[in-house]
Amino acid sequence: MRIAIVDDSLSDIQYLYENIRKYCQEHQVHMTIEPFHDESRFLSSLKEHSYDLVILDIYMKQINGDHIASLIRRHYPNCQIIFTTASKEHAVKAFRLHALDYLVKPYSYADLSEALDHFEKIFQSFIHYIELKEARQYTRILINDIVFTDYHNHYIQVHTTSNVVRSYMSFDAFSPMLKPYPQFLWCYRNCMVNMDYIESLEGGDFLLKTGVCIPISKGKHQEVTQAYANYMFDYVNRRCPIWIFPSPH
């Protein structure tokens, strides 16, 4: 889970950061927390990265939080938003922007924890994963964590951002699990790569962001590279919309 904190108060950012970490420890969940003291820096980051949750102050020096929330809602409809503010004045507007919660400063850890509980429930309804039997137990693998898959000695090998999961099954039985997800490309016999992790195309190989080099089947080279080009074209259009910034105050 990726969370952004956007607030022009360093003390409020610190309070949120420490209490979100406390929540993660108590609930044994992992959240990547990115604090932003500058609204413009956050908007620049938003063009490159998506977030599962944005905790957003309303009253800021450059750009009001409700305007930022409108941009988030327009381009990333599944991103959840929690407003933090010193006033109840914008509660109605927050409701119209489908904010997850509205915390009035100073709020308690219990208030924040309740809002994060709500977020977790919603996040779980959107999350996508596959389950594979590894040894004698089933392992759940998040789709977005899969870098590439290959096949060796009757074992499917799923290479993730953190480890390799090996499961005794045929590639024909495994491949339909990834068929619903357009980011996976069949590069050569029994190998699929997540195109979101491709760094570059080097001759007849894909260089991945993890440093691994994945060869492309010579017989499918044109088909594979065209599929990758089409995916990247769609990716750029999805991730680089036209952003309208308000005039500085």
HELIX and SHEET records of a PDB file:
HELIX    1   1 LEU A   10  HIS A   27  1                                  18    
HELIX    2   2 GLU A   39  GLU A   48  1                                  10    
HELIX    3   3 GLY A   65  HIS A   75  1                                  11    
HELIX    4   4 ALA A   91  ARG A   96  1                                   6    
HELIX    5   5 TYR A  109  PHE A  126  1                                  18    
HELIX    6   6 ILE A  143  ASP A  145  5                                   3    
HELIX    7   7 PHE A  171  PHE A  174  1                                   4    
HELIX    8   8 SER A  175  MET A  177  5                                   3    
HELIX    9   9 MET A  195  TYR A  197  5                                   3    
HELIX   10  10 LYS A  218  LYS A  220  5                                   3    
HELIX   11  11 HIS A  221  ARG A  239  1                                  19    
SHEET    1   A 5 THR A  32  PHE A  36  0                                        
SHEET    2   A 5 ARG A   2  VAL A   6  1                                        
SHEET    3   A 5 LEU A  53  ASP A  57  1                                        
SHEET    4   A 5 GLN A  80  THR A  85  1                                        
SHEET    5   A 5 ASP A 101  VAL A 104  1                                        
SHEET    1   B 2 TYR A 129  GLU A 134  0                                        
SHEET    2   B 2 GLN A 137  LEU A 142 -1                                        
SHEET    1   C 5 VAL A 164  TYR A 168  0                                        
SHEET    2   C 5 TYR A 155  THR A 160 -1                                        
SHEET    3   C 5 ILE A 146  HIS A 152 -1                                        
SHEET    4   C 5 CYS A 191  ASN A 194 -1                                        
SHEET    5   C 5 PHE A 184  TYR A 188 -1                                        
SHEET    1   D 3 ILE A 198  GLU A 202  0                                        
SHEET    2   D 3 ASP A 205  LEU A 208 -1                                        
SHEET    3   D 3 CYS A 213  PRO A 215 -1                                        
END                                                                             
